[in-house]
Amino acid sequence: MPCAQRVPVLAYGSNRCPSKITWLRRELGMGEDPVVALRARTRGLAAVWASGLRRRDGQRPAVLAAAPGAVEEHVVWLATPEQIAVLDRCEGRDERFRLARLRTGEVRTADGAPVVEPWCYVAHGETRRPSGWTAASSAARTCRRRPRSGWSANPATTASTRRP
């Protein structure tokens, strides 16, 4: 499928780790279509720890939060409808996370091109809300989980629109 027909999805937390693609193919039957992933820099939002743990493995997942002044490296997937369907199952769409347009902060590809209102999986339900801790104890760094300081976690602003 040509990139122009794919849907931009901001990937953070484990969804930006290359091994997750292998896991999605093996465990959830994601097909062999190429995963097009662009390096991206975000401003004004961050991946932080969720307030609750996953039932499956007891780990604390990452969620997006508004974070004025924060700059982070993430990934934008240019996803096919089939890949989004697999991500929906993985993320527990409309149970644990919801798919929405990002209205907080700024997203740009590595070459500086803006990604206007990409889709993203945001917290849905109490256990997926950003934790109330300070950033020093709750910031989630993708793959390697290191804390950062300088801001506190607040939910990212999104707007639900029609489904991709």
C-alpha positions in Angstrom: 0.0 0.0 0.0 1.4 3.4 -0.9 2.5 5.6 2.1 0.0 8.3 1.0 -2.9 5.9 1.7 -1.6 4.9 5.1 -2.8 6.4 8.4 -0.2 8.2 10.7 -0.3 6.8 14.2 2.0 8.2 16.9 3.7 5.2 18.6 5.2 5.5 22.0 6.1 3.1 24.8 6.6 -0.5 23.6 4.9 0.3 20.3 8.0 2.1 19.1 10.3 -0.9 19.9 11.2 -3.0 16.8 10.7 -6.2 18.6 7.0 -5.3 19.1 6.4 -5.7 15.4 7.7 -9.3 15.6 5.5 -10.0 18.6 2.4 -8.5 16.8 3.1 -10.7 13.8 3.6 -13.9 15.9 1.0 -13.4 18.6 -1.8 -11.4 17.0 -1.4 -12.4 13.3 -0.3 -9.0 11.9 0.4 -9.7 8.2 3.6 -9.3 6.3 2.9 -5.9 4.9 5.9 -3.6 5.7 5.7 -1.5 8.8 6.6 2.0 7.8 7.9 3.8 10.9 9.3 7.3 10.8 11.4 8.7 13.6 9.6 11.6 15.2 10.2 14.3 17.8 7.3 15.5 20.0 7.1 18.7 21.9 4.6 19.5 24.7 3.7 15.9 25.4 5.4 12.8 26.9 5.0 9.1 27.5 4.4 8.6 31.2 3.5 5.7 33.4 -0.2 4.8 33.7 -1.8 4.7 37.1 -2.6 1.0 36.9 -0.9 -2.3 36.0 -1.6 -4.6 33.0 -3.5 -7.8 34.1 -1.6 -9.9 31.6 1.9 -9.4 33.0 1.7 -7.0 35.9 3.7 -4.3 34.1 2.8 -0.6 34.2 2.2 0.6 30.6 3.0 4.0 29.2 0.3 6.6 28.3 0.5 10.1 26.7 0.3 13.2 28.9 0.5 16.9 28.2 4.0 18.0 29.3 4.7 21.7 28.5 8.4 22.1 27.5 9.0 18.3 27.1 10.8 17.1 24.0 10.8 13.3 23.3 11.7 11.0 20.5 9.0 8.6 19.4 7.8 7.0 16.1 5.0 7.7 13.6 3.7 4.5 12.0 2.2 4.9 8.6 -0.2 2.1 9.2 -2.5 0.1 6.9 -6.1 -0.5 8.0 -5.1 -4.2 8.8 -2.2 -3.0 11.0 -4.5 -0.7 12.9 -6.9 -3.5 13.4 -4.1 -5.5 15.1 -3.0 -2.5 17.2 -6.7 -2.1 18.2 -6.7 -5.7 19.6 -3.3 -5.3 21.2 -4.2 -2.0 22.9 -7.7 -3.0 23.9 -9.3 -0.3 21.9 -12.3 1.3 23.7 -11.6 -0.7 26.9 -8.0 0.2 28.0 -7.1 2.7 25.3 -9.0 4.7 22.7 -7.8 5.8 19.3 -8.1 9.5 18.9 -6.6 12.5 17.0 -3.8 14.2 19.0 -4.6 17.8 19.8 -1.8 18.4 22.3 1.8 19.4 21.5 3.6 19.1 18.2 4.8 16.1 16.2 7.5 16.4 13.5 9.4 13.7 11.6 13.2 13.6 11.9 13.5 15.8 8.8 11.3 18.5 10.4 8.0 17.8 8.5 5.0 18.3 10.7 2.6 15.5 11.3 -0.7 17.3 11.9 -3.1 15.6 14.4 -1.8 12.0 14.1 -3.9 9.3 15.5 -2.7 7.9 18.9 -3.8 5.5 21.5 -4.7 7.4 24.7 -5.8 6.4 28.1 -9.3 5.1 28.5 -10.5 4.0 31.9 -9.1 4.7 35.4 -6.1 2.2 35.2 -4.8 3.8 32.1 -4.9 7.4 33.3 -1.5 9.1 33.7 -0.2 8.5 37.2 -0.4 11.4 39.7 3.3 11.1 40.5 5.8 13.7 39.6 7.7 13.3 36.4 10.8 12.2 38.2 9.0 9.0 39.3 6.5 8.5 36.4 8.1 9.4 33.1 8.2 6.5 30.8 11.1 6.2 28.4 10.4 3.8 25.6 12.1 0.4 25.7 14.4 1.5 28.4 12.4 3.0 31.3 14.3 5.9 32.7 12.7 8.8 34.7 13.0 12.4 33.6 12.3 15.5 35.6 10.8 19.0 35.0 7.1 18.5 34.6 4.0 16.8 36.0 1.7 14.4 34.2 -1.7 15.6 32.9 -3.8 13.8 30.2 -3.0 14.7 26.6 -5.7 16.6 24.8 -7.3 14.6 22.0 -10.5 14.6 20.1 -12.3 11.5 18.8 -13.3 11.7 15.2 -14.3 9.1 12.7 -12.3 5.9 12.8 -9.4 5.5 10.4 
